[in-house]
Amino acid sequence: MAFAGIFLTIFAKTNYDMKFIGPHVSASGGVENAPLNATAVGANAFALFTKNQRQWVSAPLTAKSIELFKENCAKGGFSPKHILPHDSYLINLGSPDEEGLQKSRAAFLDEMQRCEQLGLTMLNFHPGSHLNKIPVEQCLDTIAESINLALSKTSGVTAVIENTAGQGSNVGNRLEEIRYIIDRIEDKSRVGVCIDTCHFYSAGYDIVGDYDGAFGELERVIGLEYLKAIHLNDTKKPLGSRVDRHDSVGIGLLGIDFFKRFMKDNRFNDMPIVLETPDESCWASEISLLHSFE
């Protein structure tokens, strides 16, 4: 049975007014273990790596792993639209070095194809870095070209660009840079955005002091039609620091009131809300706490 078919009954019962929350879980021992790990902490969404995130090349997914992954997702009630795979940290789709760029493009295509095999509909990724070797605009153009190449060789998987904190030479901390990339994607039905709340605050968007203004800027510059996912993290670093340091829910500088307000915001319903908080022993309690704010 096709993956979409497996979830037909579950999907039909989905409450479009609810939040779907879960952590980035381990896929150690095989991707089929990821939905089991998500179920164990009470998640109704999750993120995963479909391969070793610190290697350029990994063994192909086996037919058995693919089958078990789909079965375990169905048993756990996970719809593909609430699962957010993340690509390798090695990939730089805007690399100024030709060898690095070609390796990144090949690895990104492989990750998109793994999502196809697993019946998943999104691949989340950091846009890239100019490495202080090329202008920002040239880097953004290269990223868009890299995405277009991958989309032309795959189907059914949306490339989901994650905003960055702007640390080092990373691009994508400004919403205008992400919009610049989107404007250059040929098939706009297959590009989207994931907003990481820690990165958003560190990049200078004051979601604590000016919640409406910050998310209003997201709507104005990018458009909510492109918003496909959230990484819901607190932060250890101050507004505009451009430093990426996640903290547990309500413990960091965003504070618990931000999370209470976020959980009542209907703009973030029916999409994967992924916790990348640092203490995995708190994941179950964080998920329960967040749902209590709905």
Secondary structure, 3 states (H helix, E strand, C coil): CCHHHHCHHHHHCCCCCCCEEEEECCCCCCCCHHHHHHHHCCCCCEEECCCCCCCCCCCCCCHHHHHHHHHHHHHHCCCHHHEEEECCCCCCCCCCCHHHHHHHHHHHHHHHHHHHHHCCCEEEECCCECCCCCCHHHHHHHHHHHHHHHHHCCCCCEEEEECCCCCCCECCCCHHHHHHHHHCCCCHHHEEEEEEHHHHHHCCCCCCCCHHHHHHHHHHHCCHHHEEEEECCEECCCCCCCCCCEECCCCCCCHHHHHHHHHCCHHHCCCEEEECCCCHHHHHHHHHHHHHCC
